[in-house]
């Protein structure tokens, strides 16, 4: 187990890779809900080669519903139905044996079957097909989710409630939101894979959350929190570049 990444390593991840991106997409109306969590419990759920990341010796789990739009391979236009959908991920924060910080996804819920298949096949991520809907009225977002094969529906209702700004390096907001690398696990050979995900810094601000639901924790073998989130934030959106996977760990 390595020492946690330094602030310099964390800031280095924010710089755009020199290689060619393979995909572009927009992320919009992001709600970030985070709870402090026992680091040892998270570590037991990670594959070999990844270590739980902490801020001030505290681990975190995040629940993030949002819109994905204009998804397309580099050099191609977006296609209205295929290129726009909803996603909600349950995530934590990790680093690999090279000290590179990133995101580990327990699951990613999505309402487009082709996108689920593509992400599972090409990125080895735990995408799950779900029935989802969302509606924006003024500044307020109402977002509902139900995984296929399950009866209960989760509803989120949220809106921005503060002036957005970039998160200062070293802050908790920077630790939670400014993540530019994903990790996945290829089960057939146990290999850790990683890929860069680049965007401008999130315009992150306070949020007013009227409804939230944490039942997705139970679907991933975690006890759903009953307390209010320890941290909540909203971002209107960013434009994103996705880079090829490479060996990690």
Backbone bond lengths (Angstrom), bond angles and torsions (degrees), N, CA, C in turn:
res aa  C-N    CA-C-N  psi(-1)  N-CA   C-N-CA  omega(-1)  CA-C   N-CA-C  phi
1 X - - - 1.461 - - 1.527 109.18 -
2 X 1.332 116.46 125.09 1.454 121.57 -178.46 1.518 111.18 -83.77
3 X 1.339 114.42 167.08 1.452 119.33 169.61 1.526 109.21 -67.82
4 X 1.331 117.90 151.84 1.468 119.84 178.54 1.522 111.29 -59.80
5 X 1.318 117.25 156.72 1.456 120.19 178.90 1.532 111.31 -59.02
6 X 1.315 115.72 145.23 1.465 120.83 174.39 1.527 109.02 -77.47
7 X 1.331 116.19 166.88 1.457 119.92 176.43 1.525 110.14 -61.31
8 X 1.321 117.43 -35.77 1.463 120.78 178.50 1.535 110.57 -63.40
9 X 1.328 117.28 -40.78 1.469 119.73 177.09 1.527 111.20 -65.17
10 X 1.319 116.44 -38.64 1.462 119.88 179.43 1.530 110.55 -65.98
11 X 1.301 116.98 -42.89 1.460 119.83 179.26 1.523 111.31 -67.85
12 X 1.326 117.12 -34.58 1.464 120.46 179.61 1.530 110.86 -61.32
13 X 1.327 117.55 -33.15 1.459 120.95 -179.68 1.524 112.18 -65.35
14 X 1.316 118.51 -22.30 1.462 120.97 -177.67 1.526 112.26 -76.22
15 X 1.314 117.93 -12.98 1.465 120.85 -178.20 1.529 109.97 -81.32
16 X 1.310 115.28 141.35 1.464 120.64 -178.02 1.527 110.69 -65.83
17 X 1.356 117.73 132.15 1.467 119.83 176.71 1.529 111.09 -61.63
18 X 1.319 115.20 156.24 1.452 120.41 179.35 1.510 114.20 -81.62
19 X 1.335 117.26 -11.88 1.462 121.01 -178.76 1.528 110.98 -81.24
20 X 1.316 115.75 174.92 1.462 121.49 -177.20 1.531 110.58 -86.34
21 X 1.319 116.30 131.03 1.463 120.61 175.39 1.521 110.10 -67.59
22 X 1.341 115.75 153.80 1.464 120.33 178.40 1.528 112.26 -108.21
23 X 1.338 117.07 -15.82 1.453 119.92 -175.95 1.529 109.51 -152.08
24 X 1.332 115.09 149.66 1.461 121.08 173.84 1.524 108.54 -126.68
25 X 1.313 116.43 149.10 1.457 121.72 178.96 1.524 109.67 -162.74
26 X 1.314 116.13 160.97 1.460 122.04 176.49 1.523 108.88 -113.46
27 X 1.340 115.85 139.35 1.464 121.96 174.52 1.523 107.82 -113.58
28 X 1.335 117.13 130.73 1.467 120.43 -172.51 1.526 110.88 -136.25
29 X 1.323 114.51 152.95 1.466 123.18 175.33 1.527 111.45 51.28
30 X 1.320 115.87 54.72 1.469 121.12 -177.33 1.522 111.09 -85.40
31 X 1.326 115.41 129.14 1.460 122.39 170.72 1.521 108.29 -106.35
32 X 1.329 116.72 124.37 1.467 122.18 176.97 1.528 108.40 -107.74
33 X 1.336 116.66 112.56 1.465 121.76 173.33 1.524 107.69 -113.17
34 X 1.314 117.45 128.02 1.470 120.93 -176.37 1.526 111.10 -132.15
35 X 1.335 113.81 143.30 1.457 122.28 175.64 1.526 109.35 -125.13
36 X 1.328 116.23 139.72 1.467 120.03 169.74 1.520 108.61 -64.51
37 X 1.344 116.43 143.47 1.462 119.37 -174.77 1.518 110.09 -142.86
38 X 1.326 115.19 157.16 1.454 120.97 178.08 1.524 109.89 -69.48
39 X 1.326 116.76 119.59 1.469 120.72 -176.03 1.521 111.65 -62.96
40 X 1.331 117.81 -36.61 1.462 120.76 -178.46 1.527 111.02 -65.19
41 X 1.333 117.44 -37.00 1.470 120.05 178.49 1.527 110.55 -65.73
42 X 1.328 116.66 -42.99 1.459 119.68 178.19 1.521 110.30 -63.62
43 X 1.337 117.05 -43.86 1.462 120.13 -176.83 1.524 111.43 -58.85
44 X 1.328 117.07 -36.39 1.465 120.55 179.95 1.524 111.94 -65.07
45 X 1.328 117.75 -20.48 1.455 121.76 -176.78 1.530 112.88 -96.94
46 X 1.324 117.21 -1.64 1.461 120.85 -177.42 1.528 111.14 -94.12
47 X 1.323 117.34 149.09 1.464 119.64 174.34 1.521 110.53 -72.39
48 X 1.321 116.34 158.02 1.463 121.25 177.11 1.524 109.54 -57.69
49 X 1.326 115.65 138.45 1.455 120.94 -179.39 1.509 113.74 105.28
50 X 1.339 117.35 -10.13 1.461 121.37 177.37 1.519 109.87 -121.68
51 X 1.335 115.69 142.44 1.467 122.83 179.36 1.516 108.93 -122.56
52 X 1.324 116.72 136.55 1.463 120.51 179.03 1.529 109.41 -62.24
53 X 1.312 115.90 135.26 1.461 123.51 179.67 1.528 108.33 -94.22
54 X 1.320 116.70 147.74 1.467 120.75 -177.98 1.523 110.45 -135.16
55 X 1.318 114.39 156.08 1.471 122.11 172.78 1.517 107.06 -121.55
56 X 1.331 116.66 121.07 1.472 121.29 -174.05 1.522 110.54 51.75
57 X 1.340 115.37 43.60 1.464 124.82 176.69 1.526 113.71 65.75
58 X 1.330 116.73 19.38 1.460 121.20 179.48 1.517 109.78 -119.47
59 X 1.342 116.24 131.74 1.461 121.53 174.50 1.527 109.18 -89.51
60 X 1.329 115.20 160.88 1.464 120.47 -176.13 1.523 110.00 -138.69
61 X 1.346 114.48 149.19 1.455 121.95 168.47 1.517 107.91 -122.47
62 X 1.338 115.61 134.28 1.448 120.69 -177.64 1.519 112.78 -117.72
63 X 1.318 115.27 147.50 1.458 123.92 176.07 1.523 106.32 -121.88
64 X 1.342 116.59 120.60 1.472 120.39 -169.49 1.531 110.47 -133.13
65 X 1.334 118.83 99.54 1.465 121.01 169.65 1.528 110.02 -89.18
66 X 1.353 116.68 143.61 1.460 119.73 179.73 1.519 110.47 -166.68
67 X 1.328 114.96 173.10 1.458 123.28 174.93 1.532 108.87 -95.57
68 X 1.341 116.37 141.07 1.459 122.04 168.89 1.532 107.36 -116.18
69 X 1.329 116.64 130.83 1.457 119.06 -176.97 1.524 111.16 -142.80
70 X 1.327 114.64 160.08 1.474 123.71 177.57 1.535 111.47 53.98
71 X 1.312 117.23 40.46 1.465 121.84 179.37 1.527 108.45 -77.30
72 X 1.314 116.08 126.27 1.456 119.55 -177.80 1.516 110.39 -160.85
73 X 1.343 117.30 149.02 1.457 119.96 172.14 1.531 109.53 -63.71
74 X 1.309 116.67 150.18 1.455 120.69 177.91 1.525 109.17 -58.56
75 X 1.336 116.35 131.63 1.457 121.58 179.86 1.511 114.40 92.49
76 X 1.354 118.20 -2.04 1.454 121.72 -178.99 1.528 109.75 -124.72
77 X 1.332 117.17 152.74 1.468 119.28 177.10 1.526 110.83 -79.03
78 X 1.316 115.20 161.85 1.459 119.42 174.09 1.527 109.54 -77.71
79 X 1.332 115.98 155.74 1.467 123.23 178.69 1.522 107.18 -117.24
80 X 1.341 118.92 122.96 1.469 121.60 -167.17 1.523 116.30 -46.31
81 X 1.334 119.91 -54.12 1.466 119.38 -174.03 1.520 110.73 -75.29
82 X 1.322 117.41 -45.85 1.459 121.50 -174.97 1.526 111.74 -71.35
83 X 1.333 117.09 -33.43 1.464 121.40 -170.11 1.520 114.45 -89.07
84 X 1.326 117.59 -0.48 1.459 120.67 -177.82 1.524 109.38 -131.85
85 X 1.319 115.83 123.79 1.463 119.06 177.88 1.519 109.59 -160.09
86 X 1.313 115.69 -178.03 1.462 122.75 -179.32 1.520 109.66 -108.00
87 X 1.307 115.30 150.67 1.466 120.57 176.17 1.524 109.18 -143.60
88 X 1.307 115.84 146.94 1.464 122.31 171.41 1.519 107.69 -138.37
89 X 1.316 116.70 124.11 1.463 117.92 -179.57 1.521 112.17 -118.48
90 X 1.325 113.73 148.24 1.461 122.62 171.79 1.523 106.23 -109.47
91 X 1.321 116.91 123.75 1.454 120.23 -165.32 1.520 112.15 -141.83
92 X 1.334 114.51 162.70 1.448 121.37 168.94 1.526 107.39 -140.66
93 X 1.327 116.30 -178.09 1.462 121.12 -171.04 1.522 110.04 -122.29
94 X 1.331 114.61 133.94 1.457 121.22 -170.16 1.530 109.34 -141.10
95 X 1.341 114.91 172.84 1.455 120.85 167.94 1.514 108.37 -143.67
96 X 1.344 115.33 157.81 1.453 119.49 -176.70 1.522 110.83 -99.80
97 X 1.338 116.24 -173.85 1.458 120.79 -175.99 1.517 113.20 -68.78
98 X 1.328 117.03 -11.02 1.460 121.18 175.04 1.520 112.02 -97.01
99 X 1.327 116.34 5.19 1.459 120.58 177.72 1.511 114.10 78.74
100 X 1.334 117.65 17.30 1.457 120.33 -178.73 1.528 109.94 -87.97
101 X 1.326 118.23 121.17 1.468 120.81 -179.37 1.518 112.07 -80.87
102 X 1.319 115.74 148.22 1.456 119.64 179.68 1.512 111.80 -167.84
103 X 1.324 114.97 -163.37 1.465 123.17 -175.95 1.524 109.81 -114.03
104 X 1.324 115.28 137.98 1.462 122.21 169.25 1.520 107.09 -114.36
105 X 1.326 116.58 125.77 1.461 121.90 -178.77 1.522 110.23 -97.65
106 X 1.327 115.85 122.22 1.463 119.32 170.09 1.530 109.28 -68.17
107 X 1.337 116.27 -44.50 1.466 120.45 175.77 1.512 108.52 -158.89
108 X 1.352 113.91 159.78 1.455 122.02 176.17 1.518 106.85 -135.01
109 X 1.317 117.08 114.62 1.460 122.45 -179.50 1.525 108.53 -89.56
110 X 1.340 116.42 139.93 1.462 120.49 -175.66 1.520 109.30 -150.41
111 X 1.327 117.10 145.30 1.464 120.30 -176.65 1.523 113.44 -103.56
112 X 1.335 117.91 22.01 1.463 121.95 174.81 1.529 108.61 -127.49
113 X 1.321 116.97 112.79 1.467 121.04 -178.22 1.531 112.78 -57.98
114 X 1.344 120.66 -41.64 1.471 118.68 178.23 1.526 112.69 -61.14
115 X 1.323 116.93 -37.93 1.462 119.75 178.81 1.522 111.30 -66.98
116 X 1.331 117.22 -38.08 1.460 120.90 176.92 1.526 110.26 -61.05
117 X 1.328 116.11 -47.28 1.467 120.22 -179.68 1.522 110.92 -62.36
118 X 1.327 117.59 -45.67 1.462 121.55 -177.82 1.521 111.03 -62.26
119 X 1.326 117.26 -45.09 1.463 120.29 -177.73 1.522 111.78 -67.96
120 X 1.317 116.99 -38.20 1.471 119.85 176.76 1.527 111.11 -65.90
121 X 1.331 116.01 -42.93 1.458 121.03 -173.50 1.523 112.46 -76.32
122 X 1.327 116.65 -44.92 1.461 120.69 -172.88 1.523 113.88 -93.48
123 X 1.337 117.12 -29.97 1.466 119.90 -176.42 1.526 112.91 -113.80
124 X 1.340 117.78 -5.45 1.465 122.95 176.08 1.533 111.59 57.17
125 X 1.319 115.15 39.72 1.456 121.95 178.78 1.529 109.61 -103.02
126 X 1.328 116.22 151.51 1.458 121.87 -175.47 1.530 110.87 -83.31
127 X 1.331 115.35 65.26 1.464 120.50 176.03 1.523 110.17 -75.31
128 X 1.346 114.91 143.40 1.456 122.01 178.95 1.516 109.32 -129.00
129 X 1.334 115.97 136.24 1.462 120.30 179.71 1.524 108.92 -77.01
130 X 1.323 115.65 131.15 1.457 120.50 -176.09 1.524 110.20 -139.21
131 X 1.313 115.53 156.68 1.457 121.62 169.74 1.524 107.04 -90.60
132 X 1.325 117.19 122.61 1.460 120.58 -173.23 1.527 109.37 -140.13
133 X 1.325 115.63 150.62 1.466 120.75 173.36 1.516 108.11 -149.25
134 X 1.326 115.91 156.18 1.458 120.43 179.09 1.511 109.03 -153.07
135 X 1.309 115.47 151.36 1.454 121.18 -178.97 1.523 108.68 -146.74
136 X 1.322 115.90 135.89 1.468 121.45 177.66 1.521 108.16 -110.33
137 X 1.328 115.98 122.51 1.456 122.61 175.00 1.520 107.91 -120.16
138 X 1.339 115.40 106.74 1.460 118.11 -174.21 1.513 109.85 64.96
139 X 1.332 116.85 -117.85 1.459 121.98 177.68 1.523 112.34 -99.53
140 X 1.328 116.98 -7.12 1.462 120.87 -175.04 1.523 111.82 -91.50
141 X 1.350 115.82 137.15 1.462 122.59 178.41 1.525 109.10 -114.89
142 X 1.327 116.79 129.27 1.465 120.96 170.74 1.522 107.07 -113.97
143 X 1.321 115.63 127.85 1.462 122.42 -167.94 1.516 107.87 -135.59
144 X 1.336 117.67 124.95 1.465 120.40 -179.94 1.519 110.07 -124.16
145 X 1.322 115.18 152.69 1.457 121.59 -173.35 1.524 110.02 -150.51
146 X 1.348 115.67 138.68 1.465 121.85 172.18 1.522 107.73 -148.42
147 X 1.329 117.76 121.92 1.456 120.55 178.73 1.522 109.79 -68.58
148 X 1.332 116.01 140.94 1.457 120.68 178.12 1.526 110.17 -58.33
149 X 1.340 115.86 134.75 1.450 120.99 -178.77 1.513 113.99 91.79
150 X 1.352 117.32 -2.40 1.458 121.94 179.14 1.526 109.30 -122.62
151 X 1.332 116.94 152.39 1.455 121.24 -171.94 1.526 113.38 -92.37
152 X 1.322 118.43 -31.46 1.457 120.83 -169.98 1.527 111.65 -81.86
153 X 1.319 115.49 138.39 1.455 122.77 178.20 1.527 110.12 -106.67
154 X 1.314 116.27 134.60 1.458 122.54 175.90 1.522 108.96 -100.26
155 X 1.322 116.86 139.76 1.461 121.72 179.67 1.520 109.37 -125.17
156 X 1.325 115.06 135.07 1.457 122.47 174.16 1.527 107.67 -120.79
157 X 1.314 116.34 137.81 1.463 120.82 173.44 1.520 107.62 -133.82
158 X 1.320 116.16 121.54 1.460 119.26 -172.96 1.522 110.97 -151.69
159 X 1.321 115.53 164.09 1.455 121.83 -179.58 1.519 108.85 -157.70
160 X 1.334 117.74 153.26 1.462 119.52 174.89 1.523 110.44 -65.69
161 X 1.339 115.26 147.74 1.467 119.74 -176.80 1.526 112.00 -141.08
162 X 1.316 117.62 18.59 1.460 119.69 -179.19 1.512 110.35 -162.03
163 X 1.318 115.52 172.76 1.456 121.38 179.33 1.526 109.12 -77.94
164 X 1.343 119.15 122.72 1.467 120.13 -179.28 1.523 111.68 -73.36
165 X 1.337 114.78 149.20 1.462 120.42 177.17 1.512 108.88 -156.81
166 X 1.314 116.04 160.85 1.459 120.82 174.05 1.524 109.08 -70.17
167 X 1.326 116.77 147.01 1.465 121.85 -177.16 1.524 110.09 -85.18
168 X 1.331 118.50 130.36 1.466 120.25 179.48 1.527 111.41 -65.04
169 X 1.329 118.71 135.89 1.465 121.06 175.29 1.528 111.27 -53.25
170 X 1.322 115.67 135.52 1.451 121.32 -177.98 1.515 114.04 94.14
171 X 1.328 117.97 -15.37 1.461 121.05 179.94 1.521 110.49 -78.63
172 X 1.323 116.26 163.86 1.464 120.20 176.36 1.520 110.31 -62.11
173 X 1.332 117.77 -40.55 1.457 120.62 -179.52 1.532 111.21 -61.88
174 X 1.314 116.97 -39.01 1.465 120.89 177.11 1.527 109.78 -63.34
175 X 1.328 117.09 -44.11 1.465 122.14 179.54 1.530 110.74 -59.98
176 X 1.323 117.62 -43.24 1.461 121.23 -173.75 1.530 112.95 -79.47
177 X 1.314 117.79 -40.18 1.460 120.30 -170.46 1.519 114.79 -102.58
178 X 1.320 117.17 -33.92 1.467 119.14 -173.73 1.531 110.21 -87.49
179 X 1.309 113.39 75.02 1.463 122.63 179.67 1.517 108.19 -117.67
180 X 1.309 116.72 127.12 1.459 121.93 -172.00 1.531 112.40 -122.82
181 X 1.327 116.02 20.54 1.452 120.34 -178.66 1.528 108.86 -148.30
182 X 1.329 115.26 134.65 1.464 119.74 172.54 1.520 109.06 -109.37
183 X 1.319 114.73 152.50 1.458 121.76 173.44 1.523 108.79 -120.77
184 X 1.328 115.99 143.47 1.464 120.72 174.27 1.521 108.88 -139.70
185 X 1.322 115.29 170.87 1.463 121.40 -172.73 1.522 108.35 -127.12
186 X 1.323 117.00 115.05 1.461 121.13 177.01 1.519 108.22 -84.99
187 X 1.303 116.46 109.59 1.460 120.97 -168.81 1.525 112.94 -69.75
188 X 1.322 118.53 -29.58 1.459 119.09 -174.64 1.522 113.30 -65.45
189 X 1.339 117.15 -26.65 1.469 119.43 177.92 1.525 113.19 -130.27
190 X 1.360 117.59 4.65 1.457 121.20 177.34 1.505 114.64 72.49
191 X 1.324 117.54 13.00 1.460 120.41 -174.34 1.529 110.94 -82.65
192 X 1.333 115.73 139.25 1.450 122.02 171.74 1.521 108.64 -84.60
193 X 1.325 116.27 130.43 1.456 122.40 176.58 1.522 109.24 -115.60
194 X 1.316 116.24 153.88 1.454 120.06 -179.75 1.514 109.99 -145.12
195 X 1.310 116.49 150.56 1.458 121.98 178.29 1.510 110.77 -147.22
196 X 1.327 116.11 147.30 1.462 121.27 178.65 1.524 110.37 -83.71
197 X 1.330 114.65 143.34 1.459 123.23 178.16 1.526 105.65 -130.93
198 X 1.321 117.35 106.75 1.459 119.67 -171.09 1.528 112.12 -109.44
199 X 1.319 114.63 142.04 1.465 122.09 174.75 1.520 108.36 -160.20
200 X 1.307 116.80 167.87 1.459 119.46 172.06 1.527 108.41 -67.32
201 X 1.342 118.92 159.54 1.465 119.78 179.30 1.529 111.78 -56.37
202 X 1.317 115.46 142.93 1.457 119.77 177.89 1.523 111.09 -60.24
203 X 1.335 117.63 134.89 1.467 120.27 167.01 1.533 107.91 -80.72
204 X 1.316 115.97 85.68 1.467 121.88 -168.60 1.525 110.37 -93.97
205 X 1.317 116.30 135.07 1.455 120.73 179.22 1.517 111.91 -143.11
206 X 1.311 115.80 175.21 1.464 121.20 177.48 1.527 109.61 -67.01
207 X 1.321 115.41 160.38 1.460 120.67 179.93 1.522 110.53 -139.04
208 X 1.324 114.37 151.13 1.466 121.06 172.35 1.524 106.68 -103.85
209 X 1.322 117.13 115.56 1.467 121.95 -177.16 1.525 108.29 -109.69
210 X 1.314 116.12 112.73 1.462 120.94 -179.54 1.523 112.29 -89.44
211 X 1.340 116.80 -34.49 1.469 121.50 179.00 1.513 108.88 -137.84
212 X 1.333 115.83 141.36 1.461 120.98 171.65 1.522 107.99 -151.98
213 X 1.316 116.66 162.47 1.456 121.92 -176.98 1.519 108.45 -150.26
214 X 1.326 117.43 134.21 1.464 121.73 -174.96 1.527 112.45 -114.61
215 X 1.339 119.14 24.44 1.469 120.06 -176.59 1.519 112.32 -65.45
216 X 1.337 118.21 -20.76 1.463 119.86 178.15 1.527 112.07 -63.11
217 X 1.322 118.08 -23.42 1.463 120.72 175.33 1.527 109.96 -57.62
218 X 1.333 117.27 -46.70 1.462 121.04 -177.12 1.524 111.36 -63.23
219 X 1.332 117.75 -34.23 1.460 121.03 178.75 1.520 111.82 -68.34
220 X 1.325 116.42 -12.25 1.466 121.34 178.46 1.527 112.88 -114.51
221 X 1.331 116.82 19.73 1.452 120.97 175.21 1.508 114.85 77.39
222 X 1.345 116.86 19.80 1.457 121.76 179.76 1.522 109.59 -116.36
223 X 1.330 116.52 147.85 1.462 120.51 176.54 1.522 109.31 -74.85
224 X 1.323 119.35 120.37 1.467 120.03 -178.73 1.525 111.63 -61.48
225 X 1.308 117.66 134.26 1.468 119.37 177.31 1.524 110.87 -68.29
226 X 1.305 116.18 143.24 1.467 120.69 176.85 1.518 110.98 -105.03
227 X 1.309 118.01 -12.82 1.462 121.17 178.06 1.526 109.95 -85.95
228 X 1.318 116.00 161.94 1.452 120.90 174.93 1.523 109.89 -61.35
229 X 1.335 117.70 152.88 1.469 119.33 177.47 1.531 111.43 -55.29
230 X 1.327 115.84 145.07 1.459 120.74 177.16 1.523 112.24 -77.50
231 X 1.316 116.06 -17.35 1.462 120.81 176.67 1.512 107.91 -153.99
232 X 1.328 117.32 137.83 1.460 122.56 178.05 1.522 108.96 -139.96
233 X 1.319 116.21 141.27 1.459 120.70 179.95 1.522 108.92 -153.88
234 X 1.332 114.38 163.75 1.469 122.12 -179.07 1.517 109.13 -131.64
235 X 1.338 116.39 142.44 1.458 121.69 172.30 1.520 108.28 -132.61
236 X 1.320 116.32 131.62 1.460 119.73 -178.89 1.521 111.52 -67.24
237 X 1.331 117.64 -37.48 1.448 117.62 176.26 1.515 114.42 159.20
238 X 1.335 114.24 163.56 1.461 122.70 177.04 1.526 108.70 -144.02
239 X 1.333 115.74 155.75 1.457 122.23 170.87 1.524 108.46 -95.19
240 X 1.327 117.38 135.69 1.459 122.36 -165.41 1.526 110.60 -125.46
241 X 1.329 114.91 141.78 1.460 122.44 170.52 1.525 109.00 -115.26
242 X 1.324 117.13 133.57 1.456 123.24 179.89 1.535 108.37 -107.77
243 X 1.334 116.78 134.05 1.461 122.00 -176.89 1.529 109.58 -112.49
244 X 1.322 117.55 160.48 1.474 120.46 -176.22 1.517 113.12 -61.99
245 X 1.325 114.89 151.66 1.460 120.67 174.59 1.530 110.26 -72.27
246 X 1.325 114.21 151.24 1.467 122.00 174.47 1.516 107.48 -141.62
247 X 1.314 116.55 171.32 1.452 119.87 177.81 1.521 109.72 -66.08
248 X 1.334 115.88 137.57 1.461 121.50 177.69 1.507 109.89 -119.82
249 X 1.325 115.50 -165.89 1.447 120.88 178.71 1.507 112.31 79.24
